[in-house]
Amino acid sequence: MPELDLSLLQTLKRQYFALVPPYLLQIPDLPPPAQEWLADNLIESPFPAPEEGYQRSFWKRVLPFLEAGAGEDGVEERVYEVVADLMATPPRFGDRPPQSYKTFLYSQPERAITLNEEQVAVQAGTTGLRTWTAALHLGHHVLHSSSSIFLSPSASTPPPVLELGAGTGFLSILLAQLGADVITTDLGDEDRDVESQAFRTPLGRLKGNISLNRLEHPPRVLSLDWTDASAPSDERSPVWAEALKPVAGRRRVVMAADVIYDPGLVPLLVDAIGVLAKESYAVLAATVRNEQTFNLFLDECASRAMPTEILHLTPMDASAPTFWDTALDAGTRVEIVRVTSP
């Protein structure tokens, strides 16, 4: 019997929990020991399972490999029972795909970021309820090009950070896991927004996901409206002043991912960066779906005498990425930009 290739099985596990589309799965041969491994690490995993529709599609795609590798006793019993139950359960049809847990597994030893996400691009009028490609790329560079991102080659942990438009919280959670002091922000009402049917908002989802990950030093979740940047400083919410306070002598780095998508919001974003990145800098990841919108951001920064630098970093390997993606923006380039406030 060939030796079990754990690296291939680990890849399949990461793809499963990240809800990679079944047609993109990298499925190895699955002899009985591999099937037992799948049962232990997917079916009996401590991580929350994906929603049933994805599970059904995943196992339907994997089933021929299970049958081809089955021993004399057939497909591993625990796997067979789950597959049989899923196939016997009729799919749910509704107005929209259900929410699902999604877990991004990374590093050795294994670490995890678990999020509750919508499975559609826009929900309840916002794009902030799912994780976008740019956040995954920026997370990759935080892990593998930290000195280029943070301009601190000798630092063992990231500097204090303020994230704008944090959405599901992926980047803020990653930074907190790495030891950073993080303020994470989005739109919403701090007193009302909790993760529930009643408050399916970016801030509510953000709070729910921060709690879900049981972090030792969780980010502070605060409401921040970019339009307040143009208001007198004494009329802004306290988060603006809090963000400008040094932490152990270090200014917060402003970070954001996939916030450059609406031309109407670009001036407001640049206003916010101009205030929040004073005596520091901002690092943004942008999925360039529209060249004009991206160039508008660069031009708007230039008009405010805010220098920009596109960071030329080694891209994440599409065949073996640090974080697996759902392929929604497959083939679209992601730019990492540093902005310095005057």
WOFENLIN-V757412 format. One record per backbone hydrogen bond with DSSP energy under -0.5 kcal/mol. CO is the residue of the C=O (numbers start at 0). NH is the residue of the N-H. If there is no record, write none. Layout:
[[CO NH] [CO NH]]
//
This chain:
[[3 5] [4 8] [5 9] [6 10] [7 11] [8 12] [9 13] [10 14] [11 15] [12 16] [13 17] [14 19] [15 18] [16 102] [20 23] [21 24] [24 26] [25 27] [30 33] [30 34] [31 35] [32 36] [33 37] [34 38] [35 39] [36 40] [37 41] [37 42] [38 43] [41 44] [48 100] [50 53] [50 54] [51 55] [52 56] [53 57] [54 58] [55 59] [56 60] [57 61] [58 62] [59 63] [61 64] [61 65] [62 66] [63 67] [64 29] [64 68] [65 69] [66 69] [68 31] [70 73] [73 70] [75 79] [76 80] [77 81] [78 82] [79 83] [80 84] [81 85] [82 86] [83 87] [84 88] [87 89] [99 116] [101 103] [101 114] [102 104] [103 112] [105 110] [110 105] [112 103] [114 101] [114 116] [116 99] [122 125] [125 122] [126 129] [128 117] [131 134] [131 135] [132 136] [133 137] [134 138] [135 139] [136 140] [137 141] [138 142] [139 143] [140 144] [144 147] [144 148] [145 149] [146 150] [151 154] [159 252] [160 182] [161 254] [162 184] [165 168] [168 172] [169 173] [170 174] [171 175] [172 176] [173 177] [174 179] [175 178] [179 181] [180 160] [181 183] [181 219] [182 162] [183 221] [184 165] [185 223] [186 202] [187 189] [188 191] [188 192] [191 193] [193 195] [196 199] [198 200] [200 204] [201 205] [202 206] [203 207] [204 208] [205 209] [206 210] [207 211] [208 212] [209 212] [209 214] [210 213] [214 217] [218 220] [219 183] [219 221] [221 185] [223 225] [224 227] [225 228] [226 229] [227 230] [231 234] [231 235] [232 235] [236 239] [236 240] [237 241] [238 242] [239 243] [240 243] [240 244] [241 244] [242 251] [245 247] [246 249] [249 246] [252 161] [253 282] [254 163] [255 284] [258 260] [260 262] [261 264] [261 265] [262 265] [262 266] [264 268] [265 269] [266 270] [267 271] [268 272] [269 273] [270 274] [271 275] [272 276] [274 277] [276 279] [276 340] [279 340] [280 253] [281 338] [282 255] [283 336] [284 257] [285 287] [285 334] [286 288] [289 293] [290 294] [291 295] [292 296] [293 297] [294 298] [295 299] [296 300] [297 301] [298 302] [299 303] [300 303] [300 305] [301 304] [304 306] [306 339] [308 310] [308 337] [310 312] [310 335] [326 329] [328 331] [332 287] [334 285] [334 336] [335 310] [336 283] [337 308] [338 281]]
//
